[in-house]
Amino acid sequence: MHVLRLPPDGLADPALDDFVRLTDVALRRKLEPAGGLYLAESTKVIERALAAGHRPRAVLSRAEWLPQLEILLGSFPDVPVYVGDDAALTAMTGFHLHRGALASMHRPELPEPADVLKGARRVVVLEDIVDHTNVGAAFRSVAALGADAVLVTPRCADPLYRRSVRVSMGTVLQVPWTRLPEWGTAAPLLHDAGFTIAALALADDAIDLDELERRTPERLALVLGTEGDGLSRAALAVADLTVRIPMLHGVDSLNVAAAAAVALWATRVR
């Protein structure tokens, strides 16, 4: 790696554009994903990104993390690592870099849905979830409970957004995922691959999760939507069955990541 001191005028240095004002949403959208980048925050997440075969472009760090970064970036001797103190790093990024290091990574090309589904037995479909924290937490549940892949709809939040990656503890870099087309095309893709589509929703014809657990299909796609509006009519229309999680004390819904965890545990491959 190539260690450089953070220049005093870092905000004006084009070489540091990847890290400038990361709280500015418009700028972030310009750089990621339109600019072909995503940000990996913390050495643990950087390690998982590198293990997934992703290429770093630049790194921002405090000095105490350099020994660990030197090990991680051994195969990338030309990658610039900009080092600064807390005040300088915060002034540049717009937030406190308490996890030590931040890397801009080249965004990998997304695979075709059919390739992600090949050989999979349990997949989770996230429909139009706009909260990046929920997306990241759902990926963590998927990784922990052994689902094979995540598929996100066209309007779902970006799994490689910094907050999603951080909340997922880097599991978005481990779990295979891609974007689906609209349901008119996506449903036949899932059915052709042998999947039963199960929509988690409150509906009059919904079966309890206990029943799905007793007769879980060999290949199952669990579809989850936003907590506010729930699944779209299009998603419910293409589902082979609708499933609800039995709850107590008048509670009718769970956070999407919690719902995914409960459903995956019940329908896990035994």
Contacts in CASP RR format, 6 or more apart in sequence:
PFRMAT RR
TARGET T0000
AUTHOR 0000-0000-0000
METHOD contacts of the structure
MODEL  1
MHVLRLPPDGLADPALDDFVRLTDVALRRKLEPAGGLYLAESTKVIERAL
AAGHRPRAVLSRAEWLPQLEILLGSFPDVPVYVGDDAALTAMTGFHLHRG
ALASMHRPELPEPADVLKGARRVVVLEDIVDHTNVGAAFRSVAALGADAV
LVTPRCADPLYRRSVRVSMGTVLQVPWTRLPEWGTAAPLLHDAGFTIAAL
ALADDAIDLDELERRTPERLALVLGTEGDGLSRAALAVADLTVRIPMLHG
VDSLNVAAAAAVALWATRVR
1 59 0 8 1.000
1 69 0 8 1.000
1 70 0 8 1.000
1 73 0 8 1.000
1 74 0 8 1.000
1 76 0 8 1.000
1 77 0 8 1.000
1 79 0 8 1.000
1 80 0 8 1.000
1 81 0 8 1.000
2 77 0 8 1.000
2 78 0 8 1.000
2 79 0 8 1.000
2 80 0 8 1.000
2 81 0 8 1.000
3 66 0 8 1.000
3 81 0 8 1.000
3 83 0 8 1.000
4 80 0 8 1.000
4 81 0 8 1.000
4 82 0 8 1.000
4 83 0 8 1.000
5 82 0 8 1.000
5 83 0 8 1.000
5 84 0 8 1.000
6 16 0 8 1.000
6 60 0 8 1.000
6 82 0 8 1.000
6 83 0 8 1.000
6 84 0 8 1.000
6 88 0 8 1.000
6 89 0 8 1.000
6 92 0 8 1.000
7 13 0 8 1.000
7 16 0 8 1.000
10 16 0 8 1.000
10 20 0 8 1.000
10 92 0 8 1.000
11 20 0 8 1.000
11 21 0 8 1.000
11 91 0 8 1.000
11 92 0 8 1.000
15 58 0 8 1.000
15 80 0 8 1.000
16 58 0 8 1.000
16 60 0 8 1.000
16 82 0 8 1.000
16 92 0 8 1.000
17 31 0 8 1.000
18 31 0 8 1.000
18 37 0 8 1.000
18 39 0 8 1.000
18 57 0 8 1.000
18 58 0 8 1.000
18 104 0 8 1.000
19 58 0 8 1.000
19 60 0 8 1.000
19 82 0 8 1.000
19 92 0 8 1.000
19 93 0 8 1.000
19 102 0 8 1.000
19 104 0 8 1.000
20 27 0 8 1.000
20 92 0 8 1.000
20 93 0 8 1.000
21 27 0 8 1.000
21 92 0 8 1.000
21 93 0 8 1.000
21 94 0 8 1.000
22 28 0 8 1.000
22 39 0 8 1.000
22 93 0 8 1.000
22 94 0 8 1.000
22 95 0 8 1.000
22 162 0 8 1.000
23 93 0 8 1.000
23 94 0 8 1.000
23 95 0 8 1.000
28 161 0 8 1.000
28 162 0 8 1.000
31 37 0 8 1.000
32 38 0 8 1.000
32 39 0 8 1.000
32 107 0 8 1.000
32 158 0 8 1.000
32 160 0 8 1.000
32 161 0 8 1.000
33 107 0 8 1.000
33 158 0 8 1.000
33 160 0 8 1.000
35 107 0 8 1.000
36 106 0 8 1.000
36 107 0 8 1.000
37 57 0 8 1.000
37 104 0 8 1.000
37 105 0 8 1.000
37 106 0 8 1.000
37 107 0 8 1.000
38 104 0 8 1.000
38 105 0 8 1.000
38 107 0 8 1.000
38 158 0 8 1.000
38 160 0 8 1.000
38 161 0 8 1.000
38 162 0 8 1.000
38 165 0 8 1.000
39 102 0 8 1.000
39 103 0 8 1.000
39 104 0 8 1.000
39 105 0 8 1.000
39 162 0 8 1.000
39 165 0 8 1.000
40 46 0 8 1.000
40 48 0 8 1.000
40 49 0 8 1.000
40 54 0 8 1.000
40 56 0 8 1.000
40 102 0 8 1.000
40 103 0 8 1.000
40 105 0 8 1.000
40 165 0 8 1.000
40 170 0 8 1.000
40 173 0 8 1.000
41 97 0 8 1.000
41 99 0 8 1.000
41 101 0 8 1.000
41 102 0 8 1.000
41 162 0 8 1.000
41 165 0 8 1.000
41 166 0 8 1.000
42 99 0 8 1.000
42 100 0 8 1.000
42 101 0 8 1.000
42 166 0 8 1.000
43 65 0 8 1.000
43 68 0 8 1.000
43 69 0 8 1.000
43 72 0 8 1.000
43 99 0 8 1.000
43 100 0 8 1.000
43 101 0 8 1.000
44 169 0 8 1.000
44 170 0 8 1.000
45 165 0 8 1.000
45 166 0 8 1.000
45 169 0 8 1.000
45 170 0 8 1.000
45 173 0 8 1.000
46 56 0 8 1.000
46 59 0 8 1.000
46 69 0 8 1.000
46 72 0 8 1.000
46 101 0 8 1.000
46 103 0 8 1.000
47 72 0 8 1.000
48 170 0 8 1.000
48 171 0 8 1.000
48 173 0 8 1.000
48 174 0 8 1.000
49 56 0 8 1.000
49 103 0 8 1.000
49 105 0 8 1.000
49 170 0 8 1.000
49 173 0 8 1.000
50 56 0 8 1.000
50 72 0 8 1.000
50 73 0 8 1.000
50 75 0 8 1.000
51 173 0 8 1.000
51 174 0 8 1.000
52 108 0 8 1.000
52 173 0 8 1.000
52 174 0 8 1.000
53 108 0 8 1.000
54 105 0 8 1.000
54 106 0 8 1.000
54 108 0 8 1.000
54 173 0 8 1.000
55 76 0 8 1.000
55 105 0 8 1.000
55 106 0 8 1.000
56 73 0 8 1.000
56 76 0 8 1.000
56 79 0 8 1.000
56 103 0 8 1.000
56 104 0 8 1.000
56 105 0 8 1.000
56 106 0 8 1.000
57 79 0 8 1.000
57 103 0 8 1.000
57 104 0 8 1.000
57 105 0 8 1.000
57 106 0 8 1.000
58 79 0 8 1.000
58 80 0 8 1.000
58 81 0 8 1.000
58 82 0 8 1.000
58 103 0 8 1.000
58 104 0 8 1.000
59 69 0 8 1.000
59 73 0 8 1.000
59 79 0 8 1.000
59 80 0 8 1.000
59 81 0 8 1.000
59 82 0 8 1.000
59 101 0 8 1.000
59 102 0 8 1.000
59 103 0 8 1.000
59 104 0 8 1.000
60 81 0 8 1.000
60 82 0 8 1.000
60 89 0 8 1.000
60 92 0 8 1.000
60 93 0 8 1.000
60 97 0 8 1.000
60 101 0 8 1.000
60 102 0 8 1.000
60 103 0 8 1.000
61 69 0 8 1.000
61 81 0 8 1.000
61 82 0 8 1.000
61 83 0 8 1.000
61 84 0 8 1.000
61 100 0 8 1.000
61 101 0 8 1.000
61 102 0 8 1.000
62 83 0 8 1.000
62 84 0 8 1.000
62 85 0 8 1.000
62 86 0 8 1.000
62 89 0 8 1.000
62 97 0 8 1.000
62 100 0 8 1.000
62 101 0 8 1.000
63 83 0 8 1.000
63 84 0 8 1.000
64 100 0 8 1.000
65 100 0 8 1.000
65 101 0 8 1.000
66 81 0 8 1.000
66 83 0 8 1.000
69 81 0 8 1.000
69 101 0 8 1.000
73 79 0 8 1.000
73 81 0 8 1.000
86 96 0 8 1.000
86 97 0 8 1.000
89 96 0 8 1.000
89 97 0 8 1.000
90 96 0 8 1.000
90 97 0 8 1.000
93 102 0 8 1.000
99 166 0 8 1.000
107 160 0 8 1.000
110 177 0 8 1.000
110 178 0 8 1.000
110 179 0 8 1.000
111 176 0 8 1.000
111 178 0 8 1.000
112 178 0 8 1.000
113 151 0 8 1.000
113 178 0 8 1.000
113 179 0 8 1.000
113 180 0 8 1.000
113 181 0 8 1.000
113 186 0 8 1.000
113 189 0 8 1.000
114 189 0 8 1.000
114 193 0 8 1.000
115 178 0 8 1.000
116 123 0 8 1.000
116 149 0 8 1.000
116 151 0 8 1.000
116 176 0 8 1.000
116 177 0 8 1.000
116 178 0 8 1.000
117 123 0 8 1.000
117 149 0 8 1.000
117 189 0 8 1.000
117 190 0 8 1.000
117 193 0 8 1.000
117 195 0 8 1.000
118 193 0 8 1.000
119 148 0 8 1.000
120 148 0 8 1.000
120 149 0 8 1.000
120 176 0 8 1.000
120 193 0 8 1.000
120 219 0 8 1.000
121 148 0 8 1.000
121 218 0 8 1.000
121 219 0 8 1.000
121 220 0 8 1.000
121 269 0 8 1.000
122 146 0 8 1.000
122 147 0 8 1.000
122 148 0 8 1.000
122 219 0 8 1.000
122 220 0 8 1.000
122 222 0 8 1.000
122 264 0 8 1.000
122 267 0 8 1.000
122 268 0 8 1.000
122 269 0 8 1.000
123 147 0 8 1.000
123 148 0 8 1.000
123 149 0 8 1.000
123 150 0 8 1.000
123 151 0 8 1.000
123 195 0 8 1.000
123 220 0 8 1.000
123 221 0 8 1.000
123 222 0 8 1.000
124 138 0 8 1.000
124 142 0 8 1.000
124 147 0 8 1.000
124 149 0 8 1.000
124 150 0 8 1.000
124 151 0 8 1.000
124 221 0 8 1.000
124 222 0 8 1.000
124 223 0 8 1.000
124 224 0 8 1.000
124 260 0 8 1.000
124 264 0 8 1.000
125 150 0 8 1.000
125 151 0 8 1.000
125 152 0 8 1.000
125 153 0 8 1.000
125 180 0 8 1.000
125 197 0 8 1.000
125 221 0 8 1.000
125 222 0 8 1.000
125 223 0 8 1.000
125 224 0 8 1.000
126 135 0 8 1.000
126 138 0 8 1.000
126 150 0 8 1.000
126 151 0 8 1.000
126 152 0 8 1.000
126 153 0 8 1.000
126 156 0 8 1.000
126 224 0 8 1.000
126 225 0 8 1.000
126 256 0 8 1.000
127 153 0 8 1.000
127 156 0 8 1.000
127 223 0 8 1.000
127 224 0 8 1.000
127 225 0 8 1.000
127 226 0 8 1.000
127 231 0 8 1.000
127 232 0 8 1.000
127 235 0 8 1.000
128 153 0 8 1.000
128 155 0 8 1.000
128 156 0 8 1.000
128 225 0 8 1.000
128 226 0 8 1.000
128 232 0 8 1.000
129 135 0 8 1.000
129 138 0 8 1.000
129 152 0 8 1.000
129 156 0 8 1.000
129 157 0 8 1.000
129 224 0 8 1.000
129 225 0 8 1.000
129 226 0 8 1.000
129 256 0 8 1.000
130 155 0 8 1.000
130 156 0 8 1.000
130 157 0 8 1.000
130 226 0 8 1.000
131 157 0 8 1.000
132 157 0 8 1.000
132 158 0 8 1.000
132 161 0 8 1.000
132 163 0 8 1.000
132 164 0 8 1.000
132 167 0 8 1.000
133 163 0 8 1.000
133 164 0 8 1.000
133 167 0 8 1.000
134 157 0 8 1.000
134 227 0 8 1.000
134 255 0 8 1.000
134 256 0 8 1.000
134 257 0 8 1.000
135 152 0 8 1.000
135 156 0 8 1.000
135 157 0 8 1.000
135 158 0 8 1.000
135 159 0 8 1.000
135 161 0 8 1.000
135 164 0 8 1.000
135 167 0 8 1.000
135 168 0 8 1.000
135 172 0 8 1.000
136 159 0 8 1.000
136 163 0 8 1.000
136 164 0 8 1.000
136 165 0 8 1.000
136 167 0 8 1.000
136 168 0 8 1.000
136 171 0 8 1.000
136 172 0 8 1.000
136 257 0 8 1.000
137 167 0 8 1.000
137 168 0 8 1.000
137 255 0 8 1.000
137 256 0 8 1.000
137 257 0 8 1.000
138 150 0 8 1.000
138 224 0 8 1.000
138 256 0 8 1.000
138 257 0 8 1.000
138 260 0 8 1.000
139 150 0 8 1.000
139 159 0 8 1.000
139 164 0 8 1.000
139 168 0 8 1.000
139 170 0 8 1.000
139 171 0 8 1.000
139 172 0 8 1.000
139 175 0 8 1.000
139 177 0 8 1.000
140 167 0 8 1.000
140 168 0 8 1.000
140 169 0 8 1.000
140 171 0 8 1.000
140 257 0 8 1.000
141 257 0 8 1.000
141 258 0 8 1.000
141 260 0 8 1.000
141 261 0 8 1.000
141 264 0 8 1.000
142 150 0 8 1.000
142 171 0 8 1.000
142 175 0 8 1.000
142 260 0 8 1.000
142 264 0 8 1.000
143 168 0 8 1.000
143 171 0 8 1.000
143 174 0 8 1.000
143 175 0 8 1.000
144 171 0 8 1.000
144 261 0 8 1.000
145 261 0 8 1.000
145 264 0 8 1.000
145 265 0 8 1.000
145 268 0 8 1.000
146 264 0 8 1.000
146 268 0 8 1.000
146 269 0 8 1.000
147 175 0 8 1.000
147 264 0 8 1.000
148 176 0 8 1.000
149 175 0 8 1.000
149 176 0 8 1.000
149 177 0 8 1.000
149 178 0 8 1.000
150 159 0 8 1.000
150 175 0 8 1.000
150 176 0 8 1.000
150 177 0 8 1.000
151 177 0 8 1.000
151 178 0 8 1.000
151 179 0 8 1.000
151 180 0 8 1.000
151 186 0 8 1.000
151 221 0 8 1.000
152 159 0 8 1.000
152 177 0 8 1.000
152 178 0 8 1.000
152 179 0 8 1.000
152 180 0 8 1.000
153 179 0 8 1.000
153 180 0 8 1.000
153 182 0 8 1.000
153 183 0 8 1.000
153 186 0 8 1.000
154 179 0 8 1.000
154 180 0 8 1.000
154 181 0 8 1.000
154 182 0 8 1.000
156 179 0 8 1.000
157 164 0 8 1.000
158 164 0 8 1.000
159 165 0 8 1.000
159 168 0 8 1.000
159 172 0 8 1.000
159 177 0 8 1.000
160 172 0 8 1.000
164 172 0 8 1.000
165 172 0 8 1.000
165 173 0 8 1.000
180 186 0 8 1.000
180 189 0 8 1.000
181 189 0 8 1.000
182 234 0 8 1.000
183 232 0 8 1.000
183 234 0 8 1.000
183 235 0 8 1.000
183 237 0 8 1.000
183 238 0 8 1.000
184 234 0 8 1.000
184 238 0 8 1.000
186 238 0 8 1.000
187 197 0 8 1.000
187 238 0 8 1.000
190 197 0 8 1.000
190 221 0 8 1.000
191 197 0 8 1.000
193 219 0 8 1.000
194 219 0 8 1.000
195 217 0 8 1.000
195 219 0 8 1.000
195 220 0 8 1.000
195 221 0 8 1.000
196 217 0 8 1.000
196 219 0 8 1.000
196 220 0 8 1.000
196 221 0 8 1.000
196 240 0 8 1.000
196 241 0 8 1.000
197 221 0 8 1.000
197 223 0 8 1.000
197 238 0 8 1.000
197 239 0 8 1.000
197 240 0 8 1.000
197 241 0 8 1.000
198 212 0 8 1.000
198 220 0 8 1.000
198 221 0 8 1.000
198 222 0 8 1.000
198 223 0 8 1.000
198 239 0 8 1.000
198 240 0 8 1.000
198 241 0 8 1.000
198 242 0 8 1.000
198 243 0 8 1.000
199 223 0 8 1.000
199 231 0 8 1.000
199 235 0 8 1.000
199 236 0 8 1.000
199 239 0 8 1.000
199 241 0 8 1.000
199 242 0 8 1.000
199 243 0 8 1.000
200 222 0 8 1.000
200 223 0 8 1.000
200 224 0 8 1.000
200 225 0 8 1.000
200 231 0 8 1.000
200 242 0 8 1.000
200 243 0 8 1.000
200 244 0 8 1.000
200 245 0 8 1.000
200 259 0 8 1.000
200 263 0 8 1.000
201 230 0 8 1.000
201 231 0 8 1.000
201 236 0 8 1.000
201 242 0 8 1.000
201 243 0 8 1.000
201 244 0 8 1.000
202 244 0 8 1.000
202 252 0 8 1.000
202 253 0 8 1.000
203 236 0 8 1.000
203 242 0 8 1.000
203 244 0 8 1.000
205 242 0 8 1.000
206 242 0 8 1.000
206 243 0 8 1.000
206 244 0 8 1.000
207 241 0 8 1.000
207 242 0 8 1.000
207 243 0 8 1.000
207 244 0 8 1.000
208 243 0 8 1.000
208 244 0 8 1.000
208 245 0 8 1.000
208 246 0 8 1.000
209 243 0 8 1.000
209 244 0 8 1.000
209 245 0 8 1.000
209 246 0 8 1.000
209 262 0 8 1.000
209 263 0 8 1.000
209 266 0 8 1.000
209 267 0 8 1.000
210 246 0 8 1.000
210 266 0 8 1.000
212 241 0 8 1.000
212 243 0 8 1.000
212 266 0 8 1.000
212 267 0 8 1.000
213 266 0 8 1.000
213 267 0 8 1.000
216 267 0 8 1.000
220 267 0 8 1.000
222 243 0 8 1.000
222 260 0 8 1.000
222 263 0 8 1.000
222 264 0 8 1.000
222 267 0 8 1.000
223 231 0 8 1.000
223 235 0 8 1.000
223 239 0 8 1.000
224 231 0 8 1.000
224 256 0 8 1.000
224 259 0 8 1.000
224 260 0 8 1.000
224 263 0 8 1.000
225 231 0 8 1.000
225 235 0 8 1.000
225 256 0 8 1.000
226 256 0 8 1.000
227 253 0 8 1.000
227 255 0 8 1.000
227 256 0 8 1.000
236 242 0 8 1.000
243 263 0 8 1.000
245 254 0 8 1.000
245 259 0 8 1.000
245 262 0 8 1.000
245 263 0 8 1.000
247 253 0 8 1.000
247 254 0 8 1.000
253 259 0 8 1.000
254 262 0 8 1.000
END
